[in-house]
Amino acid sequence: MKFTINVVLLFFLSAFTFGQNDFTVALEKANSLYDSKEYEVAKSWYQIAAEKGSADANFYLAYRYKNPIEKTKSYYITAARLGHAEALDKALDLLFFRDRGLVSVDAKLALELYKEVKEMYPSINFYAEDDQVETLEIAASIPDLDAKAFIDKYKLSEDENFESIYYIWELAEAASRGERFENSSSELVMQLIIRGGIVPWEIYGAIQDYYSLMNTSDSLVEFRICDYVTSGMGLAYCAQKKEVEEQKIAKSKIEQLKVSLGLKNDLLDSAYIATMRFLDAKVWNEEGHGGSGYRAWGQSSLSDQRDSYFEFLSSARYGLLQDSVKPLSENDKQLNVKYKEIRSELKENPIYSNWFTIDSDGFRKTQRLWLKFRDANTALLIAITDETNKDFWYNYFTIERLEQFESLQERISWE
């Protein structure tokens, strides 16, 4: 393959004057070959054009080909210095906005490059330039952190989450609360914020906001990651973080309810476990949360329904529920009919997307968990309320499930 490429190059280069500074011929040849999907031959011509001073060739070598990261940076920086606006934007990304590492982030170098290019090409501009420049100026003004010494001192590389998303911002959160580090200060928090984050927009917001706050307060200023996340990945991270916190709150609520209800058995624990298993299946198998923040929307729905469950238990204790007009036999029959209808609809036309699936198997699994939810909560409610008729509670939960079936059928009709 290399021999073939070399022969082709020799053929084309026989008519090419190497002493000239004009890169036009080489760039046109490279683009033509690339369009013809002769990528490796095109790369050689891009390299020739790049060496002769083509901004586009340097940009394409970085953008269209896999290179070691430092080589990619070099191509973008060279293209930027030759007046390529998009290359400057990409270079700033690699030097700062998307280089999220304790050691490697370099705001000063990124800002110097921007000023150098802008001085040579005053008319150059790119998307969100003002936000990028303001953020870089702030970051470059903060005293540098000796990241390697910082990692060694606190043995950060031994953390199991050292490579996880938002790890550096988690350190910033801890520092802002005066935790983990000696002599925590807003400056240390800022140094960590500068090195964390995932996407530019959340980095702009976090750096600009915290800089403003730290300059108007004599005390340590708290930093909260989830005030700034904007990406789908970030929303999922915050949803999971919130879920962990809410599970702790739920556990506390359960213990308080046990005391107030005088329960000395595991009825409440069993009911809560069955409820959360059912609701989790319902959220992911029936509700169809989409978009890049689908995990966040799903977790939010689960959180809302958990809160409603605790409110329900409180109201049920005091008899604040209405009896059904229809008896259990009628509602149960209707439930079975609707269940078969929905299963048939989903077998014939399951709903698939990039974020969720609503199909017959998921629906059946959810319904089976609903039966366990119904039975466990009926046992609990008979024990803690004055209503000891099992059919009353079966009917109550059946009516509630029928309403959920109606929402699901409406969801299916959209597709």
C-alpha positions in Angstrom: 0.0 0.0 0.0 2.9 2.4 0.9 4.6 1.6 -2.4 1.4 2.4 -4.3 1.0 5.7 -2.5 4.6 6.6 -3.2 4.3 5.8 -6.9 1.2 8.0 -7.1 2.9 10.8 -5.3 6.0 10.7 -7.6 3.7 10.8 -10.6 1.9 13.9 -9.4 4.9 15.6 -8.0 6.8 15.3 -11.2 5.0 18.4 -12.5 5.0 20.2 -9.1 7.6 22.8 -8.4 8.8 22.3 -4.8 10.6 25.6 -4.6 7.5 27.7 -4.9 5.5 29.1 -2.0 2.1 28.6 -3.7 0.2 25.8 -1.9 -2.9 26.2 -4.1 -2.1 23.2 -6.4 -1.3 20.9 -3.6 -4.4 21.9 -1.6 -6.7 21.5 -4.6 -5.2 18.1 -5.3 -5.6 17.1 -1.7 -9.3 18.1 -1.6 -10.0 16.3 -4.9 -8.4 13.1 -3.6 -10.2 13.4 -0.2 -13.6 13.8 -2.0 -12.7 10.7 -4.0 -12.2 8.9 -0.7 -8.4 8.4 -1.3 -7.8 9.6 2.2 -4.2 8.6 2.7 -3.0 10.0 -0.6 -4.9 13.2 0.2 -3.2 13.4 3.5 0.3 13.5 1.9 -0.9 16.4 -0.3 -2.4 18.2 2.7 1.0 17.8 4.4 2.8 19.4 1.4 0.3 22.3 1.3 0.6 22.7 5.1 4.3 23.0 4.9 3.9 25.7 2.3 1.7 27.8 4.6 -1.8 26.7 3.9 -4.1 27.4 6.8 -6.8 25.1 5.4 -4.4 22.2 5.0 -3.2 22.5 8.6 -6.9 22.7 9.7 -7.9 19.6 7.7 -4.9 17.6 8.9 -6.2 18.2 12.5 -9.9 17.9 11.7 -10.0 15.1 9.2 -7.3 12.7 10.5 -6.5 11.0 13.8 -3.2 12.2 15.3 -1.5 12.3 18.7 -3.2 15.0 20.6 -0.1 17.3 20.6 0.1 17.0 16.8 -3.5 17.9 16.5 -3.0 21.0 18.7 0.0 21.9 16.6 -1.9 21.8 13.4 -4.8 23.9 14.8 -2.4 26.4 16.3 -0.5 26.8 13.1 -3.7 27.2 11.1 -4.9 29.8 13.6 -1.7 31.7 13.2 -2.3 31.7 9.5 -5.7 33.4 10.0 -8.1 30.4 10.2 -10.9 31.4 12.6 -12.3 27.9 13.2 -8.8 26.6 13.8 -8.4 29.2 16.5 -11.6 28.1 18.1 -10.6 24.5 18.0 -7.1 25.3 19.4 -8.7 27.2 22.4 -10.9 24.1 23.0 -7.9 21.8 23.1 -5.7 24.1 25.2 -8.5 25.0 27.7 -12.2 24.6 27.2 -12.2 20.8 26.4 -8.9 19.9 28.1 -10.3 19.1 31.5 -7.3 17.9 33.4 -5.7 19.0 36.7 -2.3 19.1 35.0 -2.8 19.8 31.4 -5.2 22.8 31.3 -3.3 26.0 30.2 -5.4 29.2 30.3 -2.4 31.4 29.9 -1.2 29.7 26.7 -4.7 29.8 25.2 -5.1 33.5 26.0 -1.6 34.3 24.5 -2.5 32.4 21.3 -5.8 34.3 21.0 -4.1 37.7 21.5 -1.4 36.8 19.0 -3.8 35.8 16.3 -6.2 38.7 17.0 -3.3 41.2 16.7 -2.4 39.7 13.2 -6.0 39.3 12.0 -8.2 41.9 13.8 -11.3 40.9 11.8 -11.1 37.2 12.8 -14.1 36.1 14.9 -15.8 32.9 16.0 -18.8 31.6 17.9 -19.1 32.8 21.6 -15.8 34.7 21.2 -16.7 37.3 23.9 -17.5 34.5 26.5 -14.4 32.6 25.7 -12.1 35.6 26.0 -13.7 36.8 29.2 -13.4 33.3 30.7 -9.7 32.9 29.6 -8.8 36.3 31.0 -10.3 35.4 34.4 -8.6 31.9 34.4 -5.3 33.3 33.4 -5.4 35.9 36.2 -5.7 33.3 38.9 -2.4 32.2 40.4 -1.4 28.8 38.9 -2.0 25.6 40.9 1.0 23.2 41.1 -1.3 20.4 40.1 1.3 17.5 40.3 2.2 18.5 43.8 -1.5 18.9 44.7 -2.3 15.4 43.4 0.6 13.9 45.3 -0.1 15.7 48.6 -3.7 14.5 48.7 -3.1 11.1 46.9 -5.9 12.0 44.4 -4.7 9.5 41.9 -5.6 6.8 44.3 -9.3 7.8 44.3 -11.5 5.3 42.5 -13.3 8.2 40.8 -10.1 10.0 39.7 -10.9 9.7 36.0 -14.7 10.2 36.3 -16.6 13.1 34.9 -16.9 16.2 37.2 -14.3 14.7 39.6 -12.3 18.0 39.6 -15.5 20.0 40.2 -16.3 17.5 43.0 -13.0 18.5 44.6 -14.0 22.2 44.1 -17.3 21.5 45.9 -15.5 19.9 48.8 -13.0 22.7 49.0 -15.8 25.3 48.9 -17.3 23.6 52.0 -13.9 23.6 53.8 -13.7 19.9 53.5 -10.8 17.5 52.6 -8.1 20.1 52.0 -5.9 22.1 54.3 -6.6 25.9 54.5 -9.3 25.8 51.8 -9.8 29.1 50.1 -11.9 30.6 47.4 -8.7 30.8 45.4 -8.2 27.1 45.6 -11.9 26.5 44.7 -11.4 28.7 41.6 -8.2 26.9 40.6 -10.2 23.7 40.6 -13.2 25.1 38.8 -10.8 26.3 36.1 -9.7 22.7 35.5 -13.1 21.0 35.7 -16.4 21.0 33.8 -17.2 19.2 30.6 -18.5 21.6 28.0 -17.7 25.3 27.3 -21.0 26.8 28.3 -20.9 25.4 31.8 -17.3 26.4 32.1 -18.0 30.0 31.1 -20.8 30.2 33.7 -19.0 28.6 36.5 -15.7 30.6 36.1 -17.4 34.0 35.5 -19.9 33.5 38.4 -17.5 32.2 41.0 -14.9 34.9 40.1 -17.6 37.6 40.7 -18.7 36.0 44.0 -15.2 35.4 45.4 -14.3 39.1 44.8 -17.4 40.3 46.7 -17.0 38.1 49.8 -14.4 37.9 52.5 -15.4 34.3 53.4 -15.2 31.0 51.6 -17.8 30.9 48.8 -19.7 27.7 48.2 -19.6 26.1 44.7 -22.4 23.8 43.5 -21.7 21.7 40.4 -25.3 21.3 39.4 -25.9 25.0 39.2 -23.9 25.0 36.0 -24.2 21.7 34.1 -25.6 22.1 30.6 -24.8 18.8 28.8 -27.0 15.7 28.7 -24.2 13.9 30.5 -24.1 16.6 33.1 -27.9 16.5 33.6 -27.7 12.7 34.1 -24.8 13.2 36.6 -26.8 15.7 38.6 -30.0 13.5 38.5 -28.0 10.6 39.8 -26.4 12.8 42.5 -29.9 14.1 43.5 -31.2 10.5 43.6 -28.5 9.5 46.1 -29.4 12.4 48.3 -33.1 11.7 48.0 -32.6 8.0 48.9 -31.0 9.2 52.2 -34.0 11.5 52.8 -36.4 8.6 52.0 -34.7 6.3 54.4 -35.0 8.9 57.1 -38.7 9.4 56.3 -39.3 5.7 56.5 -37.7 5.5 59.9 -39.8 8.4 61.1 -43.0 6.8 59.8 -42.2 3.6 61.5 -42.0 5.4 64.8 -45.1 7.5 64.3 -47.1 4.4 63.1 -45.8 2.2 65.8 -44.7 -0.4 63.3 -42.4 -3.1 64.6 -42.4 -5.3 61.5 -41.0 -4.9 57.9 -44.3 -4.0 56.2 -43.3 -0.4 55.4 -39.8 -1.5 54.2 -41.4 -4.1 51.9 -44.0 -1.7 50.6 -41.4 1.0 49.9 -39.1 -1.5 48.1 -42.0 -2.8 46.0 -43.1 0.7 45.2 -39.7 1.9 44.0 -39.2 -1.2 41.9 -42.5 -0.6 40.2 -42.1 3.1 39.8 -38.6 2.7 38.3 -39.8 0.2 35.8 -42.8 2.5 34.9 -40.5 5.5 34.4 -38.2 3.7 32.0 -40.6 1.2 30.3 -43.7 3.3 29.9 -43.1 7.1 30.2 -40.7 7.5 27.2 -38.4 10.3 28.4 -36.4 11.6 25.5 -33.8 14.2 24.6 -30.2 14.5 25.6 -31.4 15.0 29.2 -33.5 11.9 29.3 -31.9 10.5 32.4 -32.5 13.7 34.2 -36.1 13.9 33.1 -36.6 10.2 34.2 -35.0 10.7 37.5 -37.1 13.8 38.1 -40.2 11.9 37.4 -39.2 9.1 39.7 -38.4 11.7 42.4 -41.8 13.3 42.0 -43.6 10.0 42.3 -41.7 9.0 45.4 -42.7 12.3 47.0 -46.3 11.6 46.0 -46.1 8.1 47.6 -45.0 9.5 50.9 -47.8 12.1 50.7 -50.3 9.3 49.9 -49.2 7.3 53.0 -49.7 10.4 55.2 -53.2 11.1 53.8 -54.2 7.4 53.9 -53.5 7.3 57.6 -56.2 9.9 58.2 -58.8 8.5 55.9 -58.5 11.3 53.3 -59.3 9.1 50.4 -62.5 8.7 48.4 -64.2 5.4 47.7 -64.7 4.3 44.1 -68.0 4.4 42.3 -67.3 1.2 40.5 -66.7 -2.1 42.4 -63.4 -4.0 42.1 -64.9 -6.6 39.8 -65.7 -4.0 37.1 -62.4 -2.1 37.4 -60.4 -5.3 37.5 -62.1 -6.6 34.3 -61.4 -3.3 32.6 -57.8 -3.4 33.7 -57.4 -6.8 32.1 -59.0 -5.7 28.9 -56.8 -2.6 28.7 -53.7 -4.6 29.5 -54.3 -7.0 26.6 -55.0 -4.0 24.3 -51.8 -2.3 25.2 -49.7 -5.5 24.9 -51.1 -6.1 21.5 -50.4 -2.6 20.4 -46.9 -2.7 21.6 -46.2 -6.1 20.0 -47.3 -4.8 16.7 -45.7 -1.3 17.0 -43.1 -1.1 19.7 -41.7 2.4 20.2 -37.9 2.8 19.8 -35.8 5.9 20.1 -32.2 6.8 20.8 -33.1 7.2 24.5 -35.9 4.8 25.4 -37.9 1.7 24.4 -41.5 1.1 25.1 -42.4 -2.5 24.1 -44.5 -5.4 25.1 -41.9 -7.1 27.2 -41.1 -4.0 29.2 -44.8 -3.3 29.7 -45.4 -6.9 30.9 -42.4 -6.6 33.4 -43.8 -3.4 34.7 -47.3 -4.8 35.2 -45.9 -7.8 37.2 -44.1 -5.4 39.5 -47.3 -3.4 39.8 -49.0 -6.5 41.2 -46.3 -6.8 43.9 -46.6 -3.1 44.6 -50.4 -3.4 45.0 -50.1 -6.4 47.3 -47.3 -5.0 49.5 -49.0 -1.6 49.9 -52.4 -3.2 50.6 -50.9 -5.2 53.4 -49.3 -2.1 54.8 -52.4 0.1 54.6 -54.6 -2.6 56.2 -52.2 -2.4 59.2 -51.9 1.4 59.5 -55.5 2.6 58.6 -59.0 2.0 59.7 -59.8 0.5 56.2 -59.2 -3.2 56.6 -61.1 -4.4 53.5 -58.5 -5.7 51.1 -60.8 -5.2 48.1 -61.0 -1.5 48.9 -57.2 -1.1 48.5 -57.1 -3.4 45.5 -59.7 -1.2 43.9 -57.9 2.0 44.8 -54.7 0.8 43.2 -56.5 -0.6 40.2 -58.2 2.7 39.4 -54.8 4.4 39.7 -53.3 1.9 37.3 -56.1 2.4 34.8 -55.3 6.1 34.7 -51.7 5.1 34.0 -52.8 2.8 31.2 -54.8 5.7 29.7 -51.7 7.9 29.7 -49.7 5.1 28.1 -52.2 4.6 25.4 -52.2 8.3 24.7 -48.4 8.1 24.5 -48.5 5.2 22.0 -51.0 7.2 19.8 -48.4 9.9 19.3 -46.1 7.5 17.4 
